[in-house]
Amino acid sequence: MTVAAPALSLASVPSRRDILDTRLARFGDWLRRHGWMIRAVQWVIVAVYAVLVIVPALLPLPDNAAHIWNNLTLAAQFAFWGIWWPFVLVSMVLVGRAWCGILCPEGALSEFASRWSRGYAVPRWITWQGWPFVAFAGTTVYGQMTSVYGYPKPVLAVLGGSTVAAIAVGLLYGRNKRVWCRYLCPVNGVFAVLSKLAPVSFQVDRAGWAASPRPTRGTEHFNCAPLVPVKTMRGAGACHMCGRCSGHRGAVRLALRSPNHEIVHVAGDEPSLDQTALILFGMLALAVGAFQWSSSPWYVDAKQWAATWLIEHGVTWPLETSAPWFVLTNYPDHSDVMTLLDGTLLLAYIGAATVLLGFVLSGIVALATLAAGSWSRRRFHHLTQTLIPVAGCGVFLGLSALTVTFLRGDGIIIPYVSEIRAALLAGASLWSVWLAWRVAGLGARGLRRAGATACIACAVALSVANWVLLFWIW
């Protein structure tokens, strides 16, 4: 007589989510065990990075017959501005700050230098919360002034200078840490806000951490180089995804999560003025001015008016005087020279866009805050976070426009570019509005919730309108 095998209950069958979480946890543990391999990859990237930053600055500028595939200078420009920066931004949304922890040459060099650090305590000026916006703004504006996207010497000044500063900070502060990455990196703030949307992150089981035995002497510890308080970590903004903490005390693991989770359920408990300023005045305002000015008819009209006024008053030196290449673009052999008037109007345009758009967007978010109930600073910061998808999409589109330009210059046409841009803007806009609906719903219902969401939708529409001007009207 045969006995039938007992049927498996549905509860005992692992779901697809459980299988993926298990595989991700194993991958996180693999990263921890193979740190040596990550460091080897980092040194390869450091070598390539050094060649692409330094060598083109020593070579003559390419002529009209040069192409990406036969000229190192053009290849380096395309690598940095056509591939690296736009798609590093995409990686933040897909896999968090894995670029920072696994691939970034600047972070690797800063941590390597900190092995021989003087070990000074990190001073208060370094931990100032305004650095994410100031560093992002300074780097962006200086890049526009010197045409960093088109010439190798500004690349050496911007990227090379940043790398030297990262090494210097590593030699002074901390020991085996990434103080530069944690506080001063020019893109740290942008990476931190975009990684909140990532569907994977290292997650901490606080109960499991508390219940696990305290580590004893000789027990394996981990070094969190970017100075993240792992025990209390709830989001992915500061985590570099290096895997060093994976499995620690049986409470840290790489796992899936909803891309909406951190914005809706975590950001409200961690209101951040610096991130609010970066989103509203940086990614949604300053970046728009930086990408728009060269195509804007308003800039052309302002330049013509200013030039006419100066000539009528007998003042011609602002139209004739230039500055060294490291201050303003100055390449007369390529008929590319910025005068003092050009530089002044560039700064004025970007400054006006930053102030005007930043305050208008802040006002709209303030209205959304009031629509959801009485004034709350915490709710204001929380609703601002819902604009991250459309803000990140705009910066990506601005950078990827360089990708299209580089390829078009070599006769390579990417099909359906306008349709792809429109789809990305539409998708990011809907995502931001949906996040606003979810966040508003935490404390409001009915008309109040709808009113707050409608206000955020207006902020989204204003942001999209800026890119419509750049890509479809001008």
C-alpha positions as CSV (number, residue, x, y, z in Angstrom):
1,M,0.0,0.0,0.0
2,T,1.5,3.4,-1.0
3,V,1.1,6.4,1.1
4,A,0.6,9.7,-0.7
5,A,3.1,12.4,0.0
6,P,1.6,15.2,2.0
7,A,0.7,18.2,-0.1
8,L,2.7,21.3,0.4
9,S,0.8,24.2,1.9
10,L,0.8,27.5,0.0
11,A,2.6,29.1,3.0
12,S,5.6,26.7,2.6
13,V,6.1,27.6,-1.1
14,P,8.5,30.5,-1.4
15,S,7.1,33.4,-3.4
16,R,9.0,35.1,-6.2
17,R,9.7,38.0,-3.8
18,D,11.2,35.6,-1.3
19,I,13.4,34.0,-3.9
20,L,14.7,37.4,-5.2
21,D,15.3,38.6,-1.6
22,T,17.3,35.5,-0.9
23,R,19.4,35.9,-4.0
24,L,20.0,39.6,-3.3
25,A,21.0,38.8,0.3
26,R,23.5,36.2,-1.1
27,F,24.9,38.8,-3.5
28,G,25.3,41.3,-0.6
29,D,27.3,38.6,1.3
30,W,29.3,37.9,-1.9
31,L,30.3,41.6,-2.0
32,R,31.4,41.4,1.6
33,R,33.6,38.3,1.0
34,H,35.1,39.7,-2.3
35,G,36.1,43.1,-1.2
36,W,39.5,42.5,-2.7
37,M,37.9,42.1,-6.1
38,I,36.0,45.4,-5.8
39,R,39.2,47.1,-4.9
40,A,41.0,45.6,-7.9
41,V,38.2,46.9,-10.2
42,Q,38.4,50.3,-8.5
43,W,42.1,50.5,-9.3
44,V,41.5,49.7,-13.0
45,I,38.9,52.5,-13.1
46,V,41.3,54.8,-11.4
47,A,43.9,54.1,-14.1
48,V,41.4,54.7,-16.9
49,Y,40.0,57.8,-15.2
50,A,43.5,59.3,-14.8
51,V,44.3,58.7,-18.5
52,L,41.0,60.3,-19.6
53,V,41.4,63.3,-17.3
54,I,45.1,64.1,-17.7
55,V,46.2,63.0,-21.2
56,P,43.7,65.0,-23.3
57,A,44.6,68.2,-21.5
58,L,48.2,67.7,-22.8
59,L,47.2,67.1,-26.4
60,P,46.3,69.6,-29.1
61,L,42.6,70.3,-29.5
62,P,41.0,68.0,-32.2
63,D,40.3,69.3,-35.6
64,N,37.1,69.0,-37.6
65,A,38.2,65.6,-39.1
66,A,38.5,64.0,-35.6
67,H,35.9,61.5,-34.4
68,I,35.1,59.8,-31.1
69,W,36.6,56.5,-32.3
70,N,40.0,57.9,-33.5
71,N,40.7,60.9,-31.1
72,L,41.4,60.5,-27.4
73,T,40.1,63.9,-26.5
74,L,36.7,63.4,-28.1
75,A,36.6,59.9,-26.7
76,A,37.2,61.3,-23.2
77,Q,34.6,64.0,-23.6
78,F,32.0,61.4,-24.7
79,A,33.0,59.0,-22.0
80,F,32.6,61.6,-19.2
81,W,29.6,63.7,-20.4
82,G,27.9,61.3,-22.9
83,I,28.0,58.1,-20.9
84,W,29.4,58.4,-17.4
85,W,27.5,61.3,-15.8
86,P,24.0,60.7,-17.3
87,F,24.0,56.9,-16.7
88,V,25.6,57.2,-13.2
89,L,22.4,59.2,-12.4
90,V,20.3,56.4,-13.8
91,S,22.2,53.8,-11.7
92,M,21.3,55.7,-8.6
93,V,17.6,55.2,-9.3
94,L,18.1,51.5,-10.2
95,V,20.6,50.2,-7.7
96,G,21.3,53.0,-5.2
97,R,24.8,54.3,-4.7
98,A,26.5,51.2,-5.9
99,W,28.6,53.5,-8.2
100,C,30.0,55.2,-5.1
101,G,30.9,52.1,-3.1
102,I,32.1,49.8,-5.9
103,L,33.3,51.9,-8.9
104,C,33.9,55.6,-8.0
105,P,37.7,56.4,-8.5
106,E,37.5,59.5,-6.4
107,G,36.0,57.7,-3.4
108,A,38.5,54.9,-3.8
109,L,41.5,57.3,-3.8
110,S,40.1,59.2,-0.8
111,E,39.7,56.1,1.2
112,F,43.1,54.8,0.1
113,A,44.8,58.0,1.2
114,S,43.1,57.9,4.5
115,R,45.1,54.8,5.4
116,W,47.9,57.3,6.1
117,S,45.6,60.0,7.5
118,R,46.7,62.4,10.2
119,G,43.6,61.3,11.9
120,Y,42.3,64.8,12.8
121,A,38.7,65.0,14.0
122,V,36.4,66.2,11.3
123,P,35.9,69.9,11.8
124,R,32.5,71.5,12.0
125,W,32.9,73.5,8.8
126,I,33.2,70.2,6.8
127,T,29.9,68.8,8.3
128,W,28.0,72.0,7.4
129,Q,24.7,70.9,5.9
130,G,24.8,73.5,3.1
131,W,27.7,71.8,1.2
132,P,25.5,69.6,-1.0
133,F,23.8,72.6,-2.6
134,V,26.9,74.9,-2.6
135,A,29.2,72.2,-4.1
136,F,26.6,71.2,-6.7
137,A,26.0,74.9,-7.6
138,G,29.6,75.9,-7.7
139,T,30.7,72.9,-9.9
140,T,27.7,73.4,-12.3
141,V,28.2,77.1,-12.7
142,Y,32.0,76.9,-13.1
143,G,31.6,74.1,-15.7
144,Q,29.4,76.4,-17.7
145,M,31.8,79.3,-17.5
146,T,34.7,77.3,-18.7
147,S,32.7,75.0,-21.2
148,V,33.8,71.9,-19.4
149,Y,31.7,69.7,-21.7
150,G,33.7,70.8,-24.8
151,Y,37.3,71.2,-23.7
152,P,39.8,69.0,-21.8
153,K,41.5,71.6,-19.7
154,P,38.4,72.5,-17.7
155,V,37.8,68.8,-17.2
156,L,41.2,68.5,-15.6
157,A,40.5,71.6,-13.5
158,V,37.0,70.4,-12.3
159,L,37.4,66.6,-12.0
160,G,41.2,66.6,-11.4
161,G,40.8,69.4,-8.8
162,S,38.0,67.5,-7.1
163,T,40.1,64.3,-7.0
164,V,43.1,66.2,-5.5
165,A,40.8,67.7,-2.9
166,A,39.4,64.3,-2.1
167,I,42.8,62.8,-1.5
168,A,43.9,65.8,0.6
169,V,40.8,65.4,2.9
170,G,41.6,61.7,3.1
171,L,45.1,62.5,4.3
172,L,43.9,64.8,7.0
173,Y,40.7,63.5,8.5
174,G,39.5,60.1,9.6
175,R,41.2,56.8,9.2
176,N,40.2,54.4,6.4
177,K,37.1,56.6,5.9
178,R,35.6,58.6,3.1
179,V,35.1,61.9,4.8
180,W,35.1,63.6,1.4
181,C,32.3,61.4,0.1
182,R,30.2,61.8,3.2
183,Y,30.3,65.6,3.3
184,L,32.0,67.4,0.4
185,C,31.6,65.5,-2.8
186,P,29.9,67.9,-5.3
187,V,27.4,65.2,-6.4
188,N,26.8,63.7,-2.9
189,G,23.6,65.5,-2.5
190,V,22.2,64.6,-5.9
191,F,23.1,61.0,-5.4
192,A,21.6,60.9,-2.0
193,V,18.2,62.1,-3.1
194,L,18.0,60.0,-6.3
195,S,19.0,56.8,-4.5
196,K,15.9,57.1,-2.3
197,L,14.0,55.8,-5.4
198,A,16.1,52.6,-5.8
199,P,14.1,49.3,-5.5
200,V,17.0,47.6,-3.7
201,S,18.9,48.6,-0.6
202,F,20.7,47.3,2.4
203,Q,18.1,47.0,5.1
204,V,18.5,46.7,8.9
205,D,16.4,44.5,11.1
206,R,16.6,46.6,14.3
207,A,15.0,43.9,16.5
208,G,17.4,41.3,15.1
209,W,20.3,43.7,15.8
210,A,19.2,44.3,19.4
211,A,18.6,40.5,20.0
212,S,22.0,39.4,18.6
213,P,25.0,38.9,20.9
214,R,27.3,41.9,21.3
215,P,30.4,41.5,19.2
216,T,33.4,40.4,21.3
217,R,37.0,41.0,20.7
218,G,38.1,38.9,17.8
219,T,34.6,38.9,16.2
220,E,34.7,40.2,12.7
221,H,33.8,43.8,12.4
222,F,33.2,46.0,9.3
223,N,34.4,49.4,8.3
224,C,31.7,51.7,7.0
225,A,33.9,54.0,5.0
226,P,31.2,56.7,4.3
227,L,30.4,57.0,8.0
228,V,26.8,55.7,7.9
229,P,25.2,54.9,11.3
230,V,24.2,51.4,10.1
231,K,22.4,50.4,13.2
232,T,19.8,53.2,12.8
233,M,19.9,53.3,9.0
234,R,16.4,53.5,7.5
235,G,17.1,54.7,3.9
236,A,19.5,54.4,1.1
237,G,20.6,58.0,0.8
238,A,24.0,57.7,2.5
239,C,24.7,54.0,1.9
240,H,27.4,53.3,-0.7
241,M,26.1,49.7,-1.3
242,C,29.6,48.3,-0.9
243,G,28.4,45.2,1.0
244,R,30.8,45.4,3.9
245,C,28.0,45.4,6.5
246,S,26.1,42.6,4.8
247,G,25.1,39.9,7.3
248,H,26.5,41.9,10.3
249,R,24.9,40.5,13.5
250,G,22.5,38.7,11.3
251,A,20.5,41.9,10.9
252,V,21.8,43.6,7.7
253,R,20.8,42.3,4.3
254,L,20.4,43.4,0.7
255,A,16.7,43.2,-0.2
256,L,14.0,44.5,-2.4
257,R,11.7,47.4,-1.4
258,S,9.1,49.5,-3.1
259,P,10.7,52.5,-5.0
260,N,8.1,54.7,-3.2
261,H,8.8,53.4,0.3
262,E,11.6,55.8,1.4
263,I,9.9,58.9,0.1
264,V,6.5,58.1,1.6
265,H,7.4,56.4,4.9
266,V,10.9,57.6,5.8
267,A,11.5,61.0,4.4
268,G,8.8,62.6,6.6
269,D,10.6,61.4,9.7
270,E,13.9,62.9,8.6
271,P,13.1,66.5,7.4
272,S,16.1,68.0,5.6
273,L,16.5,71.6,4.8
274,D,19.6,71.0,2.8
275,Q,17.9,68.4,0.6
276,T,14.9,70.7,0.1
277,A,17.2,73.5,-1.1
278,L,19.0,71.2,-3.4
279,I,15.8,69.9,-5.0
280,L,14.0,73.2,-5.3
281,F,16.8,75.6,-6.0
282,G,19.4,73.2,-7.4
283,M,18.0,70.4,-9.5
284,L,14.7,72.1,-10.4
285,A,16.1,75.6,-10.9
286,L,19.8,76.1,-11.2
287,A,20.3,73.1,-13.4
288,V,17.6,74.4,-15.7
289,G,19.4,77.7,-16.1
290,A,22.7,76.0,-16.7
291,F,21.3,73.8,-19.5
292,Q,19.1,76.5,-21.0
293,W,21.2,79.6,-21.3
294,S,23.1,78.8,-24.5
295,S,19.8,78.1,-26.3
296,S,17.6,80.7,-24.7
297,P,16.4,83.6,-26.9
298,W,16.0,85.6,-23.7
299,Y,19.8,85.3,-23.2
300,V,20.4,86.5,-26.8
301,D,18.0,89.4,-26.4
302,A,19.6,90.4,-23.1
303,K,23.1,90.3,-24.6
304,Q,22.0,92.4,-27.6
305,W,20.3,94.9,-25.3
306,A,23.3,95.2,-23.0
307,A,25.8,95.5,-25.9
308,T,23.7,98.2,-27.5
309,W,23.4,100.1,-24.2
310,L,27.2,99.9,-23.6
311,I,28.1,101.0,-27.1
312,E,25.7,104.0,-26.8
313,H,27.4,105.0,-23.6
314,G,30.9,104.7,-25.0
315,V,31.8,101.6,-22.9
316,T,33.2,98.8,-25.1
317,W,35.7,97.0,-22.9
318,P,33.2,94.4,-21.6
319,L,32.6,93.4,-25.2
320,E,36.3,93.1,-26.0
321,T,37.9,91.8,-22.9
322,S,38.2,88.1,-22.2
323,A,39.7,86.1,-19.4
324,P,42.0,83.0,-19.1
325,W,40.4,79.7,-20.0
326,F,40.2,78.7,-16.4
327,V,37.9,81.6,-15.7
328,L,35.9,82.0,-18.9
329,T,36.0,80.0,-22.1
330,N,38.9,81.3,-24.2
331,Y,39.8,79.3,-27.3
332,P,40.3,81.9,-30.1
333,D,41.7,79.3,-32.5
334,H,38.3,77.6,-32.4
335,S,36.4,80.9,-32.5
336,D,35.1,80.2,-29.0
337,V,35.7,83.1,-26.6
338,M,33.6,84.4,-23.9
339,T,33.9,88.1,-23.2
340,L,33.3,89.6,-19.8
341,L,29.8,90.6,-21.0
342,D,29.1,87.0,-21.9
343,G,30.3,85.7,-18.6
344,T,28.3,88.3,-16.6
345,L,25.1,87.5,-18.5
346,L,25.7,83.8,-18.1
347,L,25.9,84.2,-14.3
348,A,22.9,86.5,-14.4
349,Y,20.8,84.1,-16.4
350,I,21.6,81.1,-14.1
351,G,21.2,83.2,-11.0
352,A,17.8,84.5,-12.1
353,A,16.6,81.0,-13.0
354,T,17.8,79.8,-9.6
355,V,16.1,82.5,-7.6
356,L,12.9,82.9,-9.7
357,L,12.2,79.2,-10.2
358,G,13.4,78.3,-6.7
359,F,11.1,80.7,-4.9
360,V,8.1,80.0,-7.2
361,L,8.4,76.3,-6.6
362,S,8.9,76.8,-2.9
363,G,5.7,78.9,-2.9
364,I,3.8,76.2,-4.7
365,V,5.0,73.5,-2.2
366,A,4.1,75.8,0.6
367,L,0.6,76.1,-0.8
368,A,0.5,72.3,-1.0
369,T,1.5,72.1,2.7
370,L,-1.3,74.5,3.7
371,A,-3.8,72.7,1.5
372,A,-3.1,69.5,3.4
373,G,-3.7,71.2,6.8
374,S,-2.2,73.8,9.1
375,W,1.4,74.9,8.3
376,S,4.0,72.2,9.1
377,R,7.7,72.6,8.3
378,R,8.0,68.8,8.4
379,R,5.2,68.4,5.8
380,F,6.8,71.1,3.6
381,H,10.1,69.2,3.5
382,H,8.2,65.9,3.0
383,L,6.2,67.1,0.0
384,T,9.3,68.6,-1.6
385,Q,10.7,65.0,-1.6
386,T,7.9,64.0,-4.0
387,L,9.5,66.1,-6.7
388,I,12.6,64.0,-6.8
389,P,11.5,61.9,-9.8
390,V,10.8,64.9,-12.1
391,A,13.9,66.7,-10.8
392,G,16.2,63.7,-11.5
393,C,14.6,63.2,-14.9
394,G,15.3,66.8,-15.8
395,V,19.0,66.6,-14.9
396,F,19.3,63.3,-16.8
397,L,17.7,64.8,-19.9
398,G,20.0,67.8,-19.7
399,L,23.1,65.6,-19.5
400,S,21.9,63.1,-22.1
401,A,21.4,65.9,-24.5
402,L,25.2,65.9,-24.6
403,T,25.1,62.2,-25.5
404,V,22.9,63.0,-28.5
405,T,25.0,66.0,-29.5
406,F,28.3,64.0,-29.4
407,L,26.8,61.1,-31.5
408,R,25.1,63.5,-33.9
409,G,28.4,65.2,-34.5
410,D,29.8,61.9,-35.7
411,G,26.9,61.2,-37.9
412,I,25.2,58.7,-35.5
413,I,21.5,59.6,-35.2
414,I,19.5,58.1,-32.3
415,P,15.9,57.5,-33.4
416,Y,12.9,58.7,-31.6
417,V,14.8,61.0,-29.2
418,S,11.9,63.4,-28.9
419,E,9.5,60.6,-28.1
420,I,11.8,59.1,-25.5
421,R,12.3,62.5,-23.8
422,A,8.5,63.0,-23.8
423,A,7.9,59.5,-22.3
424,L,10.5,60.0,-19.6
425,L,9.1,63.4,-18.6
426,A,5.5,62.0,-18.6
427,G,6.5,59.0,-16.5
428,A,8.6,61.0,-14.0
429,S,5.7,63.6,-13.7
430,L,3.1,60.9,-13.0
431,W,5.5,59.3,-10.5
432,S,5.9,62.6,-8.6
433,V,2.2,63.3,-8.6
434,W,1.5,59.7,-7.3
435,L,4.1,60.2,-4.5
436,A,2.4,63.5,-3.6
437,W,-1.0,61.7,-3.4
438,R,0.6,59.1,-1.1
439,V,2.4,61.6,1.1
440,A,-0.6,64.0,1.3
441,G,-2.7,61.0,2.3
442,L,-0.7,60.4,5.5
443,G,-2.4,63.4,7.2
444,A,-5.2,64.6,4.9
445,R,-8.3,63.1,3.2
446,G,-10.8,64.2,0.6
447,L,-10.5,67.7,-0.8
448,R,-7.4,68.5,1.3
449,R,-5.5,65.6,0.0
450,A,-6.6,66.4,-3.6
451,G,-5.7,70.1,-3.2
452,A,-2.2,69.3,-1.9
453,T,-1.7,66.8,-4.8
454,A,-2.9,69.4,-7.3
455,C,-0.4,72.0,-6.0
456,I,2.5,69.5,-6.5
457,A,1.1,68.7,-9.9
458,C,1.5,72.5,-10.7
459,A,5.1,72.4,-9.5
460,V,5.7,69.3,-11.8
461,A,4.0,71.1,-14.7
462,L,6.3,74.1,-14.2
463,S,9.4,71.9,-14.2
464,V,8.3,70.1,-17.3
465,A,7.6,73.4,-19.1
466,N,11.2,74.4,-18.7
467,W,12.4,71.3,-20.5
468,V,9.7,71.7,-23.2
469,L,11.1,75.1,-23.9
470,L,14.6,73.7,-24.3
471,F,13.8,70.6,-26.3
472,W,10.7,71.5,-28.4
473,I,10.3,75.3,-28.6
474,W,13.7,76.9,-28.7
